[in-house]
Amino acid sequence: MKFFIEILLIVLALTIFVNYVYYKIYSRPEVKVLKEKLKKLQDKFNEAKSRNNTKEMSKIMREMSEINKKMLKYMLVASLYTIFPIFLAFFYISSKAYALKLTKVVKLPFYIFFIDSLGWLGWYIFCFFTLSILTKRIFKLEY
């Protein structure tokens, strides 16, 4: 199998896994409640801002900061689940590229700022971002 296809398949599996983990964590009822509270507070903040009420604005900002701290906890949990497989795939790809002595993995059909080919890292990043967006759209994920 060509190395660029192998990278593509590894990244596809990773993006599906990462999106699945984030979907499972962010679709919990408590996260949905936090998102709704945050949205209501943002509306209240905009209303207070239009009235130029600084006391109410600071109170709302404190509440929003508390909710954001709770949301950050869920983000960290999702990151802990996904970081190990990402590093594992990253190190596998880099060691294989080093063993094969590959400097260019993919020749581009166009130029990007005088670049006509991508190495393994550029191809990995390109695939990861592209496939991440595509899998979110295909599976209609919003988190």
C-alpha positions as CSV (number, residue, x, y, z in Angstrom):
1,M,0.0,0.0,0.0
2,K,1.3,3.5,-0.8
3,F,2.4,5.4,2.2
4,F,0.1,8.4,1.6
5,I,-2.9,6.1,1.5
6,E,-1.8,4.5,4.7
7,I,-1.6,7.9,6.3
8,L,-5.0,8.8,4.9
9,L,-6.6,5.7,6.4
10,I,-5.0,6.1,9.8
11,V,-6.1,9.7,9.9
12,L,-9.6,8.7,8.9
13,A,-9.8,6.2,11.7
14,L,-8.5,8.8,14.1
15,T,-11.0,11.5,13.1
16,I,-13.9,9.2,13.4
17,F,-12.7,8.1,16.9
18,V,-12.1,11.7,18.0
19,N,-15.4,12.9,16.7
20,Y,-17.2,10.0,18.4
21,V,-15.5,10.7,21.7
22,Y,-16.4,14.4,21.6
23,Y,-19.9,13.6,20.5
24,K,-20.4,11.2,23.4
25,I,-19.0,13.7,25.9
26,Y,-20.8,16.8,24.6
27,S,-24.1,15.1,24.1
28,R,-24.5,14.4,27.8
29,P,-27.6,16.1,29.4
30,E,-25.5,18.1,31.9
31,V,-23.4,19.6,29.1
32,K,-26.5,20.5,27.2
33,V,-27.9,22.2,30.3
34,L,-24.6,24.2,30.7
35,K,-24.7,25.2,27.0
36,E,-28.3,26.5,27.4
37,K,-27.4,28.4,30.6
38,L,-24.4,29.9,28.8
39,K,-26.6,31.0,25.9
40,K,-29.2,32.6,28.2
41,L,-26.4,34.4,30.1
42,Q,-24.9,35.7,26.8
43,D,-28.3,37.1,25.9
44,K,-28.6,38.8,29.3
45,F,-25.1,40.1,29.0
46,N,-25.9,41.7,25.6
47,E,-29.1,43.2,27.0
48,A,-27.1,44.6,30.0
49,K,-24.5,45.9,27.6
50,S,-27.0,47.7,25.5
51,R,-28.3,49.4,28.7
52,N,-24.7,50.1,29.8
53,N,-25.3,48.4,33.2
54,T,-21.7,47.6,34.3
55,K,-22.7,46.0,37.6
56,E,-25.0,43.5,36.0
57,M,-22.5,42.9,33.2
58,S,-19.8,42.0,35.8
59,K,-22.2,39.7,37.7
60,I,-23.2,37.9,34.4
61,M,-19.5,37.6,33.4
62,R,-18.7,35.9,36.7
63,E,-21.6,33.4,36.2
64,M,-20.4,32.8,32.6
65,S,-16.9,32.2,33.8
66,E,-18.1,29.5,36.3
67,I,-20.0,27.8,33.6
68,N,-17.0,28.0,31.2
69,K,-14.9,26.3,34.0
70,K,-17.3,23.4,34.1
71,M,-17.3,23.1,30.3
72,L,-13.5,23.1,30.3
73,K,-13.6,20.1,32.6
74,Y,-15.5,18.2,29.9
75,M,-13.1,19.4,27.2
76,L,-10.2,18.1,29.2
77,V,-11.8,14.7,29.6
78,A,-12.3,14.4,25.9
79,S,-8.7,15.5,25.2
80,L,-7.4,12.8,27.7
81,Y,-9.3,10.1,25.8
82,T,-8.1,11.2,22.4
83,I,-4.5,12.3,23.0
84,F,-3.0,8.9,23.3
85,P,-4.3,7.4,20.0
86,I,-3.3,10.6,18.2
87,F,0.3,10.4,19.6
88,L,0.5,6.7,18.8
89,A,-0.5,7.3,15.2
90,F,1.7,10.3,14.9
91,F,4.8,8.4,16.2
92,Y,4.0,5.4,14.0
93,I,3.7,7.5,10.9
94,S,6.9,9.5,11.7
95,S,9.0,6.3,12.4
96,K,7.7,4.7,9.2
97,A,8.5,7.8,7.1
98,Y,12.0,7.9,8.7
99,A,12.6,4.2,8.0
100,L,11.5,4.6,4.4
101,K,13.6,7.8,4.2
102,L,10.6,9.7,2.7
103,T,10.8,13.5,2.4
104,K,7.9,14.0,0.0
105,V,4.8,11.9,0.4
106,V,2.3,13.6,-1.9
107,K,2.8,15.8,-5.0
108,L,0.2,18.5,-5.1
109,P,-1.6,19.3,-8.4
110,F,-1.2,23.0,-7.6
111,Y,1.2,25.3,-5.8
112,I,0.7,26.7,-2.3
113,F,3.2,29.5,-1.8
114,F,5.8,27.8,-4.0
115,I,5.2,24.4,-2.4
116,D,4.4,21.6,-4.9
117,S,4.6,18.6,-2.5
118,L,3.9,17.7,1.1
119,G,6.0,15.6,3.5
120,W,4.4,13.2,5.9
121,L,3.7,15.9,8.5
122,G,2.0,18.2,6.0
123,W,-0.1,15.4,4.6
124,Y,-1.0,14.3,8.1
125,I,-2.2,17.8,9.1
126,F,-4.0,18.3,5.8
127,C,-5.8,15.0,6.1
128,F,-6.7,15.5,9.7
129,F,-8.3,18.9,9.3
130,T,-10.0,18.0,6.0
131,L,-11.4,14.6,7.3
132,S,-12.4,16.1,10.6
133,I,-14.6,18.7,8.9
134,L,-16.0,16.0,6.5
135,T,-16.8,13.5,9.2
136,K,-18.6,16.2,11.2
137,R,-20.7,17.1,8.2
138,I,-21.4,13.5,7.1
139,F,-22.5,12.4,10.6
140,K,-24.2,15.7,11.3
141,L,-22.3,16.2,14.5
142,E,-22.6,19.4,16.5
143,Y,-20.9,19.8,19.9
